[in-house]
Structures are given as structure tokens and as C-alpha cells.
Amino acid sequence: MTTPWWKKAVVYQVYPKSFQDSNGDGIGDLQGIISRLGYLEKLGIDAIWLSPVYQSPGVDNGYDISDYEAIDPQYGTMADMDELIKKAKEHHIRIVMDLVVNHTSDQHKWFIESRKSKDNPYRDYYIWRDPVDGHEPNELKSAFSGSAWKFDEKTGQYYLHFFADQQPDLNWKNPELRHKIYDMMNFWLNKGIGGFRMDVIELIGKDPDKMIRENGPMLHPYLQEMNKNTFGKRDVMTVGETWNATPKIAEEYSDPARHELSMVFQFENQSLDQQPGKEKWDLRPLDLGELKKVLVKWQTEIDFDHAWNSLFWENHDIPRVISRWGNDKEYRVQCAKMFAIVLHMMHGTPYIFNGEEIGMTNCPVKDISEVEDIESINMYNERLAEGNDKDELIHAINVKGRDNARRPMQWNDDKNAGFSDGKPWLATNPNYVDINVEKALADPDSIFYTYQKLIKLRHENDVVVNGDFELIPDTGNAVLAYYRVLDGKKWLVVANLSGEEQKFDSDDQIDQVLVANYEERGNLKGITLKPYEAFVCKIIK
């Protein structure tokens, strides 16, 4: 059986608002992305996951869509979008659209109609409930703080919103709504896009009356219906955002026999530096043993013959991994290469978030006035009102806040990092003078070229795509070592996840070192791994 293109692919997420501004208004745009396609082709990626560029009031940076079939003017026009799809293909790159079908903006024409009266034809496109004893229908909470129910004076009912007040949830129980969504998806597929990234897709089967948010009983039937009516017979990839997936649930989404999605994003490792049972802002130190255990779990508990997995460290919601779990000062370069090597040699489709390939870092703030992200601001205000310490809240935002990933792309050491001639919508990280694309391309030993090499290895070696994953046991919490094995080929991957020296011992004989972040190793017997050292080598069998 032919391997689908997306199993061999490496996907690069572009956060359009922060990638490249072409007209000096301080906001990245589609023409800016077009101007950088040559750079992305040089890196070697196969697809761009494009964060939302649909028309939107921008309450949640485009994840509140007011018109699915229009481009937000801040990013350009539909003609620009058509040009991006066409020019990307010329660079051998597909465009994967970010799609939000759990909720819309409250400015979407459907919701504007829905809230007019209880008998409006669009009323049932959303989820409305009567008050209970003069209050919210139940205790469901919003991911952005507070109740998930918002009272609407005009009709005297509450509507459901699992995110901001201005992001009402769609009612997937309504078949007319579902088919309107499928028509919209086909509108984009007919333009020749390479697929969809499905935002919070696990929520569409919700049953709010039973307090069910994710993995509701109708989730998979809805996805199967969607598959049948839209992308099922097309050569595209689909990836669902599923914060609560287990390996078994991930298999349900991605088993080709079930006709749902290509793969899902799973986030089990994202909770490892937060206190159990609490929110992401309630910090605790990362236990490397736990990180290693989760990484291995998602390599060994999925049946890759009948399912697939995604691989990522960062995205637009998640801070920079080298700042969060590594060392972005003394060992920034070695650390960034180590995280890249560990991930890109695993089983699954790797995703790179823009700037990750040059080792961009978090950007601490001193005051809430410097923060743009609605999630961080809501948390700060809510917890400050509860009496929490201001400095501790700012510290949590500096560690976990979404602005960290959303800082403008660092292209060169010119004003505003070469991102814009105007004032950027979000301040650039001051370290752009030292960390930027221009410097990375000029240094043959830069992080960029390690990513380029890893992508090339995946494209040219089936052992990376389809090889078995075999963990080497008993290497301690800080050392992750594993084999990839296929058809008589055996590759060894070794990584020191820590900033301390670690021991590693193996009787394997090195045939060829394929990539390393320090000098090449000649043997593996009783060696001492340097801080964040990682390498990949072919083994003589």
C-alpha cells in the first residue's frame, strides 16, 4: 500500500499575524507569507498549517470567525489567498487551513440572526437554555475563565460559550448547520488547499445538559459524516486538536477504516509542569522521567499500522520549548537541536512552529499592560481579584502565556527584526539582534540547518517514516535512547534531556553518524553525554 504523503511530511505552522508584514501596518499578512515561501522551501517543509485568516473581530486572534468564506482585510484579500495557494504549490508546499467549527464569532451572521428571537430560523444553530433559579443553566466553565453561559437580555436565555463570551458554541445536533459547515469546507477544498487543522474538534459532540464537553457520544459519527461529505475522497490531510485524547482515543480518530481524520494533536505532555488537578498557570518543576514516559507512551501504545500520530513541541498556544523545558541561555543552540532531534526521529508527522527552527525564545514581561492575550489577561484579573500575588501571576504568564509564541518572527537584526516597517502589533523579543533567520542562514552549524537535515532524513529514509520504535531501557530519567528499525536497517537516537552530564553505555557499533549537536561520536561504550547532547547514527547490525 502506498504511504500517504502526509505520513512523510513535515508541517510548518505560520501564525500569520506575526510572520511577515508586507504593508507596514504592523500586522503580518498573506503577501508577507508569499514573500517568504523561498525560505520555507529551503527549510524543506511540505505543508504550511495556516492559523486563521478568515474575517474576524479578533477577540481571540482569529479563532472567532465572523465569515468563513472571506479573508480578514488585515491579512489581505481572497485574491491574495488564491495567490498563496498557487505560489505555495510552485514551491512544493501545500496550504492546510486552520478551521474552527466548534464556535463562531458573535458577529457571524448566523449568531446575529440567532439572538434576534427564540423562533428565528437560525436560533437552533447555537445552544440556548433557560435560566435555572435565575442563574446559569449549570456549572460548566469557560476555558477563558468564568461561566460557559452568557445571559442575553433580548430573549431572556443563556447561550453556551466554551471560550470567550464573544465565541458562542455551535449546535452540532442541528443537521442543517452541519451541512452548511460541509459546504463551507468544500468551498476551501475546491480552491486546492492541502487539508484542515481542526480547532478543538473534540468538543463538537458536546452535551451541555449532561455536563459533557469533549468526547461526547456523537463526536465520531459527526466526524464520519464530515469525512463522507467533504475531504474523504480527496488527497488531503486532516489533524484534530484533542486536548483530552488517550492513545486509544487517538486511534479511533485516525484509523483509516473508520473514515475520520488523518491524525490528532495530543497534549498529555503539556500538563507535566502544572500541579495535578489544577490549571496550567499553577506551576511545578518538570520531571524529566515523566516527560520521557509520556513521549514513549505515545510511540508504543498506538498501533501505527492502523493509526497515526502528530509530533510537536510548540504552537501558537504553547510557549517556546527551550525556554520552558531547556536552557535558552548557555545551551540555547544545543538544547534547540536536541529537542528537534528527539522529536523528528520519532514515529508520526512532525510540526514546526514558526521561529522554532532558529531557536526563538520566550519573552518575559514586567506588567500586565504588556500582555495582549485574552486568556492571560482574564486569568490575571480573575486571580488578582481573588487576592493572588501580582508578581506570581506575571511569572506564570512569562512561563505559560500564549504571547510567548506569538512574538513577531525574527528575520534579521534590522528595526523590528525585519518583520515590519511599522509598529508591530505585539512587541518583538529584544534578542532578535542575536537570534534571527539571517544569522542562522549564514552559520552552517545553526539550528536551522539541523532542522533542514532532519527533514531531509525523513524524506529520504523510510525507516524514519515507517520503522518500529524500540526504547532502550534503563538509561535513567534524563537520557532518552531509542532505535528505529525497518527492513534490516537500525538507527539509534540518543538524547540527554538535561543540562547536566549523563552516562550512556552501549555495545552498538556506529556505522555512520547522521546528525549530532556536538562533535561526532566514534563509539558508544561508557560515554559521558554533554548537557543536552543528542545524536542519530546508523548501527552496524
N, C-alpha and C positions, 0 to 999 in steps of 0.2 A: 504494500500500500504506500502511495506517495505521502511524504511528510508535508502537512500544510505549511505554507510559507511563514505563518506566524509562530510556529514552533522553532524555526531557525532565526527568527527576527530579534533585533534589539530595538526597543521603542524609546523615543526621547520625548519627554513631556515639555512642551512650551507653555509657559504662563504668559499669555500674550501681552498683558498689561505691563509686564516687566522685562520683556525680551529685547525689543529694539523699537525705538520711536523714530519714525521717518519724517514727521512734520513739525517737530519742535514743540508739541503741546505737553510734553512730559509724560505721555502715556504711550506705551508700546502699541503697535498696530500691525495689520496684515501686510502692508508694504514693507514694514521693517523685517518681518519674518521672511518674506520673499528675498530680501537683500542678503539674508544670512544662509540661504539654502546651500550655497557652495561650502560654507564652513561645516554644515551638518553632513553633507556628502563626504567631506574629507574625514570626519569622525567615523563614518561608516554605517550610520544608523539606517534602519529600514522603514521606519514609520515615525510620524510625529503624532503624539497624543496632544491635541489642541484643547486647552481649557476653554470654557465657554466664550464665544464671541457673538452670541445672539443678542438681540435687543434686550436691554435690562436697565432697571433703575440703579443697579449697582449696590444695593443694600448688602448683599453677600458676594460682591465682586463677580457678578455674572451668573452665579448659581441661583439667581432669582430671575427667571426668564419671562419677559412680557410678550415676546413674539418669537416663536421657534423658527420662522421662515424669513427672518430679517436679520441683518448684521447690525450690531450696535454702531452708531455713527462714530464713536470714539476709536473704533478699530478699522473703519473704512466702509466699503460698500459690498454688495453681493458680487459686483464685477471683480473687486479685489479678491474675494473668496474664491471665485471661479478661477482667477489667475493663479492663486496659491495652489489650488488642487492640480492645475495643469502644469505649472512650473515645478512643483514638487515631484511629479511623475517624471519629468525630464531629468531630475537628479536622482531617480530611482527611489523616491520616498513617497509613501502613502500618508494620507491625512486621516487620522482617527479622531472623530468628533466627540467631545465630551457632551453627554446628553443627560439632562435632569428631567426625569418623568415621574418622580415621586411627588413633586410640588411645582408650582409656578410662582411667579411674582403676583402680588395683589393688584398689579397694574395690567395683568394679562386680560384680554377681552373676555375670556371665559369667566374670570372671577368678578370682573366689573359687572357682568350680567348676573352672575350667581347671587350676588349680595343685594340685588335690587328688590327681590321679593321671594317669598317661600315657594311660589308657583312658577317662578321663572324657568324656562326650558333648560337653563344651564345650572340651576340650583344643585342638581344631583351630580355635577362634575366635581364637587368638593364635599367635604364631610361636615355637616351641620348637626348640632344637637341642642336640645332644650336645656336650660339651667336645671340643676338639681338642688332643691332647697335654696334657690337664689344664688348658687355658686356654680363653679365649673362642673361639667358632667362627671369627671373622675380625676384621679390623681396623676394622670400622665404628665410627664415633664418634657420640656423642650431641651434639645441638645445645646441651645444657646442661653440657658438659664430660665428659670421660672416655669410657669404652667405651659402645657402644649395647647391650651384652649384660649381663644381670644373672643371676648364678647363683642357682638356687632349690634349697635343700638337700633339700627333701622328695622331689623326683623326680630330682634329680641332673642337671638340664638347665638351660640358659640360656634366658631369654626376651628378645625384642628390644624396645628402647625408644629411639626416636629423640629423646626429650626426657627428662624426669626418670625416675628408677628407678620411681617410682610411676605412670608413664604407659605401660603396656605397649601395643605396637602390635597392632592388629587384623590378622587374616589374611584379606585380601580374596579370596584364592583359594578360600575356602570359600563356596559358593553359599548355604548355609543362613544363614550370618552376613549375607551381603549382603541377603537378603530380610528378615531381622529388622530391618536398618537401614532398608530401604524402608518397612516397616510403621510404624516409629517416625516417619519423615519424614511419612508420610501422616497420622499422629495429629496432628501440628502443622499441616499444611496444612488439615486438616478444621476446625481451630479458626479459620481465616480469616486466617492470617498472610500477609504480603506476599512471602515468599520466604526464602532462606537465604544467609548468607555462609559459605562452606565453608573451614574452617581447614585449612591445609597440605594441600590437596586433591591436589597433585601427587605426594604420597608414597604414595597408596593402591595404585598399581601397582608398588610396590617388589618387587625380587627380591634379598633379602639374601644369598643364596648366590652371586649373581653380582656382589655389591657395588653393585647398582643401587638408588639411593634414590628420586630423582624421575624423572618422565617414563619410567616403565617401559613395556614393550610392551603391557601390559593396561590402562594408565591410561584411555585413551579408550574402549575397549569397556566398561569398568566405568561410566564416566560416561554413556555412551549407554544402558546398561541402567538406570541410576538414573533418567535422564530419562524413559524409557519407563514405568517403574513408579511414578513419583512426580509430579514437577512439570511434566512435559512438556505436558500438555493444560490447564494452569492458567495464569491471568493473573498470574504472579509473576515476580520477578527472582531470579537466582542469580549470585553472584560468588565466584570461587575465589581463594584465597590461593596464589600461584605465584611463589616467590622466584627461580626459575630460568627463567622464561619469556622467550622472544625474541618480537619481533613476529609471526613466522611461527607459533610455538607458540601465542601468544595467539589468532591467527586460527583455529587448529584447535579451541580450546575454544569460541570464540564465534560461529563461522559457523552461522547458523540451520539450514542444510541438514544439518549434522552432528548436530543434536539433543543438544547437551551443556549448556553454561552460557550465561548472558546475556553475561558478561564475566569477566575475571580482574583481580586486582591484580598488577601487575608492579613490581619493585623495583630496576630497573637503576640508578636514580639514588642508591639508598641506599648503594652501595658507593663513591661518589665521594670520600668523606672518610676512607676507610680505605686502608691500604697494600695494594698489589696482592698477591694470593695469601695475605693474612693475614686475621685476624679483625676484626670490627667495632670491637674495642677498640684496635686498632693504628692510631692516628690519623695523618692527614696533612691539610694545609690543602685546602679545596675550591677547585678550579679552575673559575671561572665559565664558561669556554669549554666545559669538559667537561659541566657541568650543562646548558648551553644545547643542546649537541649531542644529549644524551640526550633532553631534552624534545622537541626537534624530530623526532628519530628515531621516537618513539612517536606522533607526529602524522602522519608522512609514509610510514612503512613498513607501516602497517596499511591494509588495504582496507576503509574504513568502509561501503562498500556491502554487504559480506559479513561484517563482523565488528564488534566494539565494544571500547571501552577504558574503563578507570576512571581517575580523576584524583584524586590526594590528595597532601598533604604530610606529614600526621601520622596516627597511630592509637595504640592502646593499647600498642604495642611500640616506637613511634618517638618520639623527643623533639620538643620544640616547635621548629618550623622557624625562627622569628625568632631564637631563641637559638642555634640550630645554624648557620644559614647567613646570618643577617641581623645586625641590631643591636637587641638588646632593651633598650637604654638610651636614647641620644639620639634614635634614629629608630624607636622601637618601633611607633608608630602608623602612620607612613608605610610602614615595612617590612612590617607585617602586611597593610596594604591592597594593597601591591604584589604580595605572594605570592598574595593572593586574586584579584586582577585577572588575573594571568598564567594561573592555573590555571582559573578559572571561565569564561574566554572560549575555552578550548580545546575540541577535539572529544572527547566522551566524557562519562561520568557523574561529576560531582564529589562527593566525600565530605568532610564537615567533621567533625573530631573535637571532642568537647565541650570548650568553652573556647577553641578556635581562633578563634571568631567574636568574642571580646572581647580577643584578643591575650595569652592566658596564656603564661607563660614557664617555662623550666626552673628547677629549684630545687636549687642546689648543696648538697651535704652535706660535713661535715668528717671523718666517721668511718664505718666500715662498720656500726657499731651503728645508724645512722640509716637503713639500707637495708632494704627489705622484699623486693625482687625476687629470686627464686631464681636467675635467670640471672646477675645481677650478683654475688650472694654467692658462687656456685660459681666464677665466673671469678676473683674476688678471692682466694679461699682457694687455688685451684689455682696461680695465678701468684705469690702470696706465698710458697708452699711452694717454688716454683722459683727464688726469690731476687729477684723483681722489687721495685721500689721502691714502698712503700705509697702515697706521695703521688701518684705517676704513675698508680697503679691507681684511686685515688679520683678523680683528674682525668678518667680515661677514663669512669668511671661517671657523673660530672657532665655529661659531653658526650653520652654514648650510652645511659645506663641507662634502663630502662623505667619506673622510678618517676617520672621527669620528667613523663611524660604522664598518670600515674595519680593525681597530687595531686588532692584534692577540688576540685570545681567552685566557682568564686569568685562567689557570688551577691550579696553586699553586704559592707559593712565591719563588720558585727556579729561577735561571737565566732565563731571557726571559719568565717569567710567566709559565714555563713548556711547552711552545709552540714549542720551537726548541732548539737544541743544538748549532745551528749556528746563524749567524746574521739574525734576521727576516727581511723580505722584506720591512716591514713597522714597525717603532719603536713601542714597546709595551707602553701602558699607564703606567707611573711610579706608579700609585696607585694599580698595581696588587699585591703589597706586602700585602695590606689590603683587596682588593676585588678579590677573586678567588674562584674557584669551591671547592677546598679542604676545605677552611674555611667555605664555605656555607654548605657543606655536614655535617660538624662537629657541626653546630649550628642548633638545632631543630627549632629555631624561625627565620631562614634565609628566604630570598626572595625565594630561590629555593623551599622550602617546601610549600610556599604559592602557587606557580605555580603548584607544584605537586598535591596539594589539589584541586585546581580549575579544573585541567584536569580530576581528578577522579570524581568530582561532575558532570562534563559534561558527562562523560562516563556512569555514573550510574543513571542519572536523566533526564528523557525525558522532564521535564519542562524547562531545560536549552536549549535543542535542539529545541523543537517544541512549547514551551509555548509562549503565547502572550506577547508582550511588552506593558506595560501601564505606561506612565510617571506620576509622582506625580507633579502637577503644583505648581507654587507659592512658590518655595523653594529658590528663589534668584539665582543670576548668578553663585555663587561659589559652590552651592550644587546640585548635580545630584542624584535624587532618583527615582527609578522605580520598578515596580513589574514585575515578570514573572509568568504567570498564565496558568495552564493547568489541566483539569480534577479534579477540586476541590482542587488542590494544589496552594498555593500562596507564592511566595518568594519575599522578599523585599531586594533591593540593595540600599545602601545609601553611597554616597561618597562626601567628601569635596575636591574639586579640587584645593583648595588654601592653602597657608601657614599660613593663619590666622584662628582663631577660628570662627566657624559659628553656628548659631542657627538652630535647626531642631525640628519639633514637629509633632507627630503622635499619634493617638488613637489606632494604631495597637498593638496587644498583641503578644509578641515574644513566639514562641513555642520552637525554637532551633536556636542558633547561629551556622552557618555553617563554616564561615571563617571571620576573622577580623584582622586588623593590629595594634590594640591596645587591651586593655583588653575587655572582652565581655560586651555587654550592657544588662542590666536587664529590662529596659523599654525605651520607645521612647517619653515619654511625656516631652516636654520642655527641651530637652537635648542640651548641647553645644558640638559640634563636634570639636575635636582637629585638628591641622594642618594636612592636607592630610589623615584624618581618613576615613576609609571605612570598611563596613561590609556587610555580607549577612546573612539573617535569614529567617527561615520558620515562617509564620504568622498563628496564630490561626484564622480560618475563622468563 
